[in-house]
Amino acid sequence: MQNSLAILVSSYDGCSDLWPPYFAAFRRNWPDCAYPVYLLSNDKTFPDPSVRPIQTGPVRGWPESMRLALHRIPEEFVLLLLEDLFLASPIDNSRFERLAAWIAEQRPACIRLQPDPAMVPTGFPQICALPPGALYRASTVFSLWRKDVLLDLLRPGESIWQFEILGSRRTDKYPDFYVTGQACVHYIHGVIRGKWVPRAQKQMLALGYPVQTEARPPFSLADRLVQRGRELRAHTLRKLPARYQRAVRLYFSTARRSAGGDQQ
């Protein structure tokens, strides 16, 4: 499977201050990673010969830069990682190899390395199906994609958050979306909407990672209150019957987009 799977860290030059702590955490928690690691950026590169640069130049849109990256990666499957989600505990490499062997045999459209409330057991140990209609079927968080499927789902002009919402509806034509029954990855969500989460920043510093504290601001009290509201909204949404969750999320996303609201 090593010749068929790659790791793609989705980023851009504006987040280059996150790369040193990101890759420090990656190497500490997955030192025996046997897969090629690509870093998506505009023009900057990370000074580590084991990190392969994919530079898109002035391209800014996430779908457009992702499409360019996927066409430059020869492997059939990509494990999509985000530069603000830092590995927090060691990866079980033997477990990952078993998962990679299953992927090579079954060739799923996508499998997320974490469980989901909508998952349905399958005949495969620790592999659950994520049925059409699930809320975040197109999640970008630690998701392992067959490249042709991800390329098919990308649409110009969508932000990464819009892709997760609107793209989930487009996934319904693919029956083979999966999640793992237990989390394969534990992480620290360090940055939200361009600002450090204070508790996460302190945790990263305590672990000895090279966080550039002056590069970006931390959450303000107002930011914390707004984020808490988002978390409560998401929790409430999950309480609705599954058949209504996506419809409600799509309604508010479409309304905000039509009103010219925040696209980030």
Stockholm file with secondary structure:
# STOCKHOLM 1.0

chainA/1-264         MQNSLAILVSSYDGCSDLWPPYFAAFRRNWPDCAYPVYLLSNDKTFPDPSVRPIQTGPVRGWPESMRLALHRIPEEFVLLLLEDLFLASPIDNSRFERLAAWIAEQRPACIRLQPDPAMVPTGFPQICALPPGALYRASTVFSLWRKDVLLDLLRPGESIWQFEILGSRRTDKYPDFYVTGQACVHYIHGVIRGKWVPRAQKQMLALGYPVQTEARPPFSLADRLVQRGRELRAHTLRKLPARYQRAVRLYFSTARRSAGGDQQ
#=GR chainA/1-264 SS CTTTEEEEEECCGGGGGGHHHHHHHHHHHCTTCCSCEEEEESSCCCSCTTEEEEECTTCCCHHHHHHHHHHHCCSSEEEEEETTEEECSCCCHHHHHHHHHHHHHHCCSEEESSCCTTCEECSSTTEEECCTTCTTTTCCTTEEEEHHHHHHHCCTTCCHHHHHHHHHHHGGGCSCEEEESSCSCCEEECEETTEECHHHHHHHHHTTCCCCTTSSCBCCHHHHHHHHHHHHHHHHHHHSCHHHHHHHHHHHHHHHHHTTCCCC
#=GC SS_cons         CTTTEEEEEECCGGGGGGHHHHHHHHHHHCTTCCSCEEEEESSCCCSCTTEEEEECTTCCCHHHHHHHHHHHCCSSEEEEEETTEEECSCCCHHHHHHHHHHHHHHCCSEEESSCCTTCEECSSTTEEECCTTCTTTTCCTTEEEEHHHHHHHCCTTCCHHHHHHHHHHHGGGCSCEEEESSCSCCEEECEETTEECHHHHHHHHHTTCCCCTTSSCBCCHHHHHHHHHHHHHHHHHHHSCHHHHHHHHHHHHHHHHHTTCCCC
//
